[in-house]
Amino acid sequence: MLSAFEIRNIVGIIGNIISFGLFISPVPTFYKIYKSKSVEEFKPDPYIATVMNCMFWVFYGTVHPDSTLIITINGVGLAIELFYLAIFCWYAESKSRKKVGICLAIEVLFLGIVALITLLTLHGTKKRSLLVGIICDIFNVIMYASPLTIMAKVIRTKSVKYMPFTLSLANFLNGCIWTAYALIIFDIFVLVSNGLGAISGLLQLILYGYYSVFHQNKEDSDSKTSEVQLSTTATA
């Protein structure tokens, strides 16, 4: 019979696969930037926020025992998000490149300060996990607030074209699998962030189902497809 630790590892591997899918979901957007050689109205803010989120979850994994799978997926996610931002900076104007550089520098500085405080003043995994876990959950709550604007737009326009079904489903599954991961060997910080993520994804699916069935909009043939930019995170 499998132990709880082994079952959690299996669930975590599944979570890594789903999270990886979320991390690469913006590839079409960045391919479009590459083809057009222009960022147009594209905003880097969600990806800057995801860089911060991934860095802190990687740090959380280093101070919390048995969190290798959290470190691996967020490490991969961090590399992917930095690659996206590199593409953005290559084709963006100098003002936008400067903004990205300043934001990333602030994030690294903030992480460095938190890391120093955590490692020098707090002793033991419980105290360190508590501080870093609270910070991670705060950032995840902020990031999970971002789809609320899209959901409000769906309700206002009675159209689901601004909220892709596959992304909403992936967010829901991601939240559920990492919630299960947190419950097998209890981890309150992973549970809080991903429990909220599962709820957020479920609400998006309910909205999608309602408006796609009962409010089938006749879209204008010349309407411009919206580029949905949602933050993604492995443990969110």
Short mmCIF file of the C-alpha atoms (twelve columns), coordinates in Angstrom:
data_MODEL
# 
_entry.id   MODEL 
# 
loop_
_atom_site.group_PDB 
_atom_site.id 
_atom_site.type_symbol 
_atom_site.label_atom_id 
_atom_site.label_alt_id 
_atom_site.label_comp_id 
_atom_site.label_asym_id 
_atom_site.label_seq_id 
_atom_site.Cartn_x 
_atom_site.Cartn_y 
_atom_site.Cartn_z 
_atom_site.pdbx_PDB_model_num 
ATOM 1   C CA . MET A 1   0.000   0.000  0.000   1 
ATOM 2   C CA . LEU A 2   1.248   3.465  -0.875  1 
ATOM 3   C CA . SER A 3   2.150   5.797  1.967   1 
ATOM 4   C CA . ALA A 4   0.684   9.285  2.305   1 
ATOM 5   C CA . PHE A 5   4.032   10.725 1.232   1 
ATOM 6   C CA . GLU A 6   4.066   8.614  -1.959  1 
ATOM 7   C CA . ILE A 7   0.436   9.485  -2.782  1 
ATOM 8   C CA . ARG A 8   1.195   13.170 -2.294  1 
ATOM 9   C CA . ASN A 9   4.170   12.878 -4.643  1 
ATOM 10  C CA . ILE A 10  1.962   11.321 -7.338  1 
ATOM 11  C CA . VAL A 11  -0.620  14.090 -6.917  1 
ATOM 12  C CA . GLY A 12  2.170   16.674 -6.968  1 
ATOM 13  C CA . ILE A 13  3.548   15.296 -10.244 1 
ATOM 14  C CA . ILE A 14  0.079   15.562 -11.797 1 
ATOM 15  C CA . GLY A 15  -0.102  19.110 -10.424 1 
ATOM 16  C CA . ASN A 16  3.274   19.884 -12.011 1 
ATOM 17  C CA . ILE A 17  1.982   18.742 -15.407 1 
ATOM 18  C CA . ILE A 18  -1.182  20.855 -15.162 1 
ATOM 19  C CA . SER A 19  0.758   23.856 -13.867 1 
ATOM 20  C CA . PHE A 20  3.257   23.543 -16.715 1 
ATOM 21  C CA . GLY A 21  0.339   23.691 -19.132 1 
ATOM 22  C CA . LEU A 22  -0.806  26.901 -17.480 1 
ATOM 23  C CA . PHE A 23  2.659   28.408 -17.687 1 
ATOM 24  C CA . ILE A 24  2.912   27.773 -21.433 1 
ATOM 25  C CA . SER A 25  -0.659  28.911 -22.181 1 
ATOM 26  C CA . PRO A 26  0.491   32.459 -23.134 1 
ATOM 27  C CA . VAL A 27  2.802   31.086 -25.876 1 
ATOM 28  C CA . PRO A 28  0.370   32.071 -28.706 1 
ATOM 29  C CA . THR A 29  0.332   35.649 -27.410 1 
ATOM 30  C CA . PHE A 30  4.110   35.901 -27.416 1 
ATOM 31  C CA . TYR A 31  4.326   34.189 -30.804 1 
ATOM 32  C CA . LYS A 32  2.036   36.914 -32.103 1 
ATOM 33  C CA . ILE A 33  4.397   39.529 -30.645 1 
ATOM 34  C CA . TYR A 34  7.333   37.797 -32.321 1 
ATOM 35  C CA . LYS A 35  5.565   37.664 -35.701 1 
ATOM 36  C CA . SER A 36  4.389   41.276 -35.598 1 
ATOM 37  C CA . LYS A 37  7.662   42.555 -34.072 1 
ATOM 38  C CA . SER A 38  5.531   44.736 -31.794 1 
ATOM 39  C CA . VAL A 39  3.996   44.456 -28.326 1 
ATOM 40  C CA . GLU A 40  1.054   46.649 -29.432 1 
ATOM 41  C CA . GLU A 41  -1.225  47.074 -26.358 1 
ATOM 42  C CA . PHE A 42  0.163   44.045 -24.579 1 
ATOM 43  C CA . LYS A 43  0.750   44.563 -20.844 1 
ATOM 44  C CA . PRO A 44  3.611   42.783 -19.016 1 
ATOM 45  C CA . ASP A 45  2.101   43.323 -15.548 1 
ATOM 46  C CA . PRO A 46  0.607   39.812 -15.061 1 
ATOM 47  C CA . TYR A 47  3.940   38.210 -15.912 1 
ATOM 48  C CA . ILE A 48  5.910   40.531 -13.662 1 
ATOM 49  C CA . ALA A 49  3.523   39.542 -10.853 1 
ATOM 50  C CA . THR A 50  3.929   35.855 -11.668 1 
ATOM 51  C CA . VAL A 51  7.729   36.187 -11.472 1 
ATOM 52  C CA . MET A 52  7.367   37.489 -7.922  1 
ATOM 53  C CA . ASN A 53  4.937   34.719 -7.047  1 
ATOM 54  C CA . CYS A 54  7.186   31.973 -8.421  1 
ATOM 55  C CA . MET A 55  10.269  33.342 -6.641  1 
ATOM 56  C CA . PHE A 56  8.515   33.295 -3.285  1 
ATOM 57  C CA . TRP A 57  7.097   29.796 -3.775  1 
ATOM 58  C CA . VAL A 58  10.579  28.563 -4.657  1 
ATOM 59  C CA . PHE A 59  11.855  30.162 -1.456  1 
ATOM 60  C CA . TYR A 60  8.935   28.649 0.486   1 
ATOM 61  C CA . GLY A 61  9.927   25.235 -0.833  1 
ATOM 62  C CA . THR A 62  13.470  25.695 0.458   1 
ATOM 63  C CA . VAL A 63  12.365  26.502 4.027   1 
ATOM 64  C CA . HIS A 64  9.446   24.047 4.206   1 
ATOM 65  C CA . PRO A 65  10.289  20.326 4.422   1 
ATOM 66  C CA . ASP A 66  9.420   17.878 1.638   1 
ATOM 67  C CA . SER A 67  8.499   20.576 -0.900  1 
ATOM 68  C CA . THR A 68  10.646  19.500 -3.849  1 
ATOM 69  C CA . LEU A 69  7.721   19.446 -6.290  1 
ATOM 70  C CA . ILE A 70  6.789   22.999 -5.325  1 
ATOM 71  C CA . ILE A 71  10.362  24.107 -5.994  1 
ATOM 72  C CA . THR A 72  10.600  22.334 -9.356  1 
ATOM 73  C CA . ILE A 73  7.399   23.628 -10.950 1 
ATOM 74  C CA . ASN A 74  7.839   27.172 -9.681  1 
ATOM 75  C CA . GLY A 75  11.482  27.139 -10.758 1 
ATOM 76  C CA . VAL A 76  10.406  26.094 -14.248 1 
ATOM 77  C CA . GLY A 77  7.616   28.670 -14.163 1 
ATOM 78  C CA . LEU A 78  10.059  31.386 -13.142 1 
ATOM 79  C CA . ALA A 79  12.303  30.590 -16.116 1 
ATOM 80  C CA . ILE A 80  9.322   30.614 -18.505 1 
ATOM 81  C CA . GLU A 81  7.976   33.938 -17.199 1 
ATOM 82  C CA . LEU A 82  11.417  35.559 -17.487 1 
ATOM 83  C CA . PHE A 83  11.609  34.285 -21.074 1 
ATOM 84  C CA . TYR A 84  8.234   35.912 -21.819 1 
ATOM 85  C CA . LEU A 85  9.456   39.194 -20.349 1 
ATOM 86  C CA . ALA A 86  12.665  38.962 -22.370 1 
ATOM 87  C CA . ILE A 87  10.605  38.708 -25.560 1 
ATOM 88  C CA . PHE A 88  8.492   41.649 -24.421 1 
ATOM 89  C CA . CYS A 89  11.537  43.794 -23.682 1 
ATOM 90  C CA . TRP A 90  13.119  42.931 -27.046 1 
ATOM 91  C CA . TYR A 91  10.174  44.374 -28.973 1 
ATOM 92  C CA . ALA A 92  8.965   47.033 -26.503 1 
ATOM 93  C CA . GLU A 93  9.852   50.701 -26.375 1 
ATOM 94  C CA . SER A 94  12.597  51.860 -24.017 1 
ATOM 95  C CA . LYS A 95  10.051  53.244 -21.536 1 
ATOM 96  C CA . SER A 96  8.355   49.852 -21.194 1 
ATOM 97  C CA . ARG A 97  11.696  48.044 -20.947 1 
ATOM 98  C CA . LYS A 98  12.732  50.402 -18.157 1 
ATOM 99  C CA . LYS A 99  9.485   49.702 -16.295 1 
ATOM 100 C CA . VAL A 100 10.050  45.941 -16.487 1 
ATOM 101 C CA . GLY A 101 13.651  46.295 -15.326 1 
ATOM 102 C CA . ILE A 102 12.715  48.486 -12.352 1 
ATOM 103 C CA . CYS A 103 9.880   46.145 -11.307 1 
ATOM 104 C CA . LEU A 104 12.103  43.067 -11.470 1 
ATOM 105 C CA . ALA A 105 14.854  44.830 -9.507  1 
ATOM 106 C CA . ILE A 106 12.348  45.778 -6.786  1 
ATOM 107 C CA . GLU A 107 11.070  42.201 -6.640  1 
ATOM 108 C CA . VAL A 108 14.567  40.749 -6.273  1 
ATOM 109 C CA . LEU A 109 15.398  43.332 -3.595  1 
ATOM 110 C CA . PHE A 110 12.197  42.546 -1.689  1 
ATOM 111 C CA . LEU A 111 12.854  38.806 -1.877  1 
ATOM 112 C CA . GLY A 112 16.416  39.376 -0.668  1 
ATOM 113 C CA . ILE A 113 15.213  41.385 2.340   1 
ATOM 114 C CA . VAL A 114 12.607  38.752 3.261   1 
ATOM 115 C CA . ALA A 115 15.181  35.972 2.819   1 
ATOM 116 C CA . LEU A 116 17.681  37.725 5.092   1 
ATOM 117 C CA . ILE A 117 15.063  38.368 7.780   1 
ATOM 118 C CA . THR A 118 13.802  34.773 7.532   1 
ATOM 119 C CA . LEU A 119 17.187  33.066 7.635   1 
ATOM 120 C CA . LEU A 120 18.905  35.335 10.167  1 
ATOM 121 C CA . THR A 121 16.152  36.051 12.690  1 
ATOM 122 C CA . LEU A 122 13.836  33.027 12.499  1 
ATOM 123 C CA . HIS A 123 14.973  29.578 13.553  1 
ATOM 124 C CA . GLY A 124 13.261  26.321 12.653  1 
ATOM 125 C CA . THR A 125 11.135  25.354 9.660   1 
ATOM 126 C CA . LYS A 126 7.824   26.220 11.353  1 
ATOM 127 C CA . LYS A 127 8.650   29.878 11.952  1 
ATOM 128 C CA . ARG A 128 10.276  30.300 8.547   1 
ATOM 129 C CA . SER A 129 7.432   28.538 6.754   1 
ATOM 130 C CA . LEU A 130 4.921   30.724 8.604   1 
ATOM 131 C CA . LEU A 131 6.421   34.030 7.431   1 
ATOM 132 C CA . VAL A 132 7.132   32.993 3.853   1 
ATOM 133 C CA . GLY A 133 3.838   31.089 3.548   1 
ATOM 134 C CA . ILE A 134 1.799   34.133 4.614   1 
ATOM 135 C CA . ILE A 135 3.587   36.297 2.040   1 
ATOM 136 C CA . CYS A 136 2.997   33.672 -0.679  1 
ATOM 137 C CA . ASP A 137 -0.702  33.493 0.146   1 
ATOM 138 C CA . ILE A 138 -1.033  37.287 0.076   1 
ATOM 139 C CA . PHE A 139 0.442   37.395 -3.431  1 
ATOM 140 C CA . ASN A 140 -1.751  34.501 -4.563  1 
ATOM 141 C CA . VAL A 141 -4.896  36.216 -3.296  1 
ATOM 142 C CA . ILE A 142 -3.907  39.351 -5.221  1 
ATOM 143 C CA . MET A 143 -3.261  37.311 -8.350  1 
ATOM 144 C CA . TYR A 144 -6.565  35.474 -8.028  1 
ATOM 145 C CA . ALA A 145 -8.324  38.829 -7.930  1 
ATOM 146 C CA . SER A 146 -7.208  39.496 -11.525 1 
ATOM 147 C CA . PRO A 147 -9.832  37.198 -13.167 1 
ATOM 148 C CA . LEU A 148 -12.566 39.109 -11.332 1 
ATOM 149 C CA . THR A 149 -12.295 41.904 -13.908 1 
ATOM 150 C CA . ILE A 150 -12.750 39.372 -16.718 1 
ATOM 151 C CA . MET A 151 -15.699 37.764 -14.911 1 
ATOM 152 C CA . ALA A 152 -17.305 41.191 -14.454 1 
ATOM 153 C CA . LYS A 153 -16.866 41.825 -18.173 1 
ATOM 154 C CA . VAL A 154 -18.559 38.507 -18.988 1 
ATOM 155 C CA . ILE A 155 -21.549 39.477 -16.825 1 
ATOM 156 C CA . ARG A 156 -21.673 42.981 -18.287 1 
ATOM 157 C CA . THR A 157 -21.418 41.940 -21.944 1 
ATOM 158 C CA . LYS A 158 -23.204 38.583 -21.539 1 
ATOM 159 C CA . SER A 159 -20.431 37.135 -23.689 1 
ATOM 160 C CA . VAL A 160 -17.799 34.512 -22.835 1 
ATOM 161 C CA . LYS A 161 -15.389 35.462 -25.621 1 
ATOM 162 C CA . TYR A 162 -13.217 37.293 -23.087 1 
ATOM 163 C CA . MET A 163 -12.864 34.201 -20.866 1 
ATOM 164 C CA . PRO A 164 -11.497 31.123 -22.693 1 
ATOM 165 C CA . PHE A 165 -13.026 27.870 -21.464 1 
ATOM 166 C CA . THR A 166 -9.763  25.901 -21.580 1 
ATOM 167 C CA . LEU A 167 -7.938  28.425 -19.389 1 
ATOM 168 C CA . SER A 168 -10.785 28.514 -16.858 1 
ATOM 169 C CA . LEU A 169 -10.897 24.702 -16.767 1 
ATOM 170 C CA . ALA A 170 -7.111  24.477 -16.358 1 
ATOM 171 C CA . ASN A 171 -7.191  26.981 -13.483 1 
ATOM 172 C CA . PHE A 172 -9.949  24.969 -11.777 1 
ATOM 173 C CA . LEU A 173 -8.116  21.643 -12.177 1 
ATOM 174 C CA . ASN A 174 -4.862  23.231 -11.050 1 
ATOM 175 C CA . GLY A 175 -6.497  24.577 -7.892  1 
ATOM 176 C CA . CYS A 176 -8.152  21.207 -7.155  1 
ATOM 177 C CA . ILE A 177 -5.042  19.080 -7.606  1 
ATOM 178 C CA . TRP A 178 -2.837  21.322 -5.451  1 
ATOM 179 C CA . THR A 179 -5.606  21.506 -2.822  1 
ATOM 180 C CA . ALA A 180 -5.537  17.704 -2.701  1 
ATOM 181 C CA . TYR A 181 -1.740  17.837 -2.461  1 
ATOM 182 C CA . ALA A 182 -2.010  20.171 0.541   1 
ATOM 183 C CA . LEU A 183 -4.595  17.981 2.296   1 
ATOM 184 C CA . ILE A 184 -2.746  14.653 2.000   1 
ATOM 185 C CA . ILE A 185 0.080   15.932 4.205   1 
ATOM 186 C CA . PHE A 186 -1.459  19.089 5.616   1 
ATOM 187 C CA . ASP A 187 0.039   22.372 4.379   1 
ATOM 188 C CA . ILE A 188 -2.170  25.319 5.303   1 
ATOM 189 C CA . PHE A 189 -0.442  27.819 3.010   1 
ATOM 190 C CA . VAL A 190 -0.676  25.693 -0.136  1 
ATOM 191 C CA . LEU A 191 -4.260  24.828 0.880   1 
ATOM 192 C CA . VAL A 192 -5.430  28.436 1.294   1 
ATOM 193 C CA . SER A 193 -4.035  29.696 -2.001  1 
ATOM 194 C CA . ASN A 194 -5.197  26.720 -4.045  1 
ATOM 195 C CA . GLY A 195 -8.554  26.420 -2.319  1 
ATOM 196 C CA . LEU A 196 -9.223  29.990 -3.442  1 
ATOM 197 C CA . GLY A 197 -7.912  29.077 -6.888  1 
ATOM 198 C CA . ALA A 198 -10.303 26.139 -7.173  1 
ATOM 199 C CA . ILE A 199 -13.235 28.344 -6.129  1 
ATOM 200 C CA . SER A 200 -12.196 31.036 -8.607  1 
ATOM 201 C CA . GLY A 201 -11.929 28.483 -11.414 1 
ATOM 202 C CA . LEU A 202 -15.303 26.952 -10.509 1 
ATOM 203 C CA . LEU A 203 -17.000 30.363 -10.606 1 
ATOM 204 C CA . GLN A 204 -15.470 31.005 -14.031 1 
ATOM 205 C CA . LEU A 205 -16.803 27.653 -15.306 1 
ATOM 206 C CA . ILE A 206 -20.279 28.368 -13.905 1 
ATOM 207 C CA . LEU A 207 -20.302 31.759 -15.623 1 
ATOM 208 C CA . TYR A 208 -19.072 30.206 -18.850 1 
ATOM 209 C CA . GLY A 209 -21.752 27.511 -18.755 1 
ATOM 210 C CA . TYR A 210 -24.548 29.962 -17.966 1 
ATOM 211 C CA . TYR A 211 -23.734 32.599 -20.560 1 
ATOM 212 C CA . SER A 212 -22.760 30.159 -23.308 1 
ATOM 213 C CA . VAL A 213 -26.063 28.263 -22.922 1 
ATOM 214 C CA . PHE A 214 -28.576 30.978 -22.050 1 
ATOM 215 C CA . HIS A 215 -26.981 34.055 -23.621 1 
ATOM 216 C CA . GLN A 216 -25.572 33.085 -26.995 1 
ATOM 217 C CA . ASN A 217 -24.440 36.433 -28.291 1 
ATOM 218 C CA . LYS A 218 -24.350 37.220 -31.969 1 
ATOM 219 C CA . GLU A 219 -20.837 38.565 -32.282 1 
ATOM 220 C CA . ASP A 220 -20.154 41.287 -34.824 1 
ATOM 221 C CA . SER A 221 -18.187 39.891 -37.722 1 
ATOM 222 C CA . ASP A 222 -15.685 42.705 -37.409 1 
ATOM 223 C CA . SER A 223 -15.259 42.447 -33.641 1 
ATOM 224 C CA . LYS A 224 -11.651 42.290 -32.481 1 
ATOM 225 C CA . THR A 225 -10.608 39.224 -30.531 1 
ATOM 226 C CA . SER A 226 -9.427  40.083 -27.078 1 
ATOM 227 C CA . GLU A 227 -6.052  38.924 -25.822 1 
ATOM 228 C CA . VAL A 228 -6.813  37.621 -22.355 1 
ATOM 229 C CA . GLN A 229 -3.856  38.093 -20.054 1 
ATOM 230 C CA . LEU A 230 -4.242  36.201 -16.819 1 
ATOM 231 C CA . SER A 231 -1.556  35.479 -14.304 1 
ATOM 232 C CA . THR A 232 -0.724  31.847 -13.821 1 
ATOM 233 C CA . THR A 233 1.012   30.157 -10.998 1 
ATOM 234 C CA . ALA A 234 1.833   26.647 -10.086 1 
ATOM 235 C CA . THR A 235 0.449   26.729 -6.568  1 
ATOM 236 C CA . ALA A 236 -2.519  28.974 -7.063  1 
# 
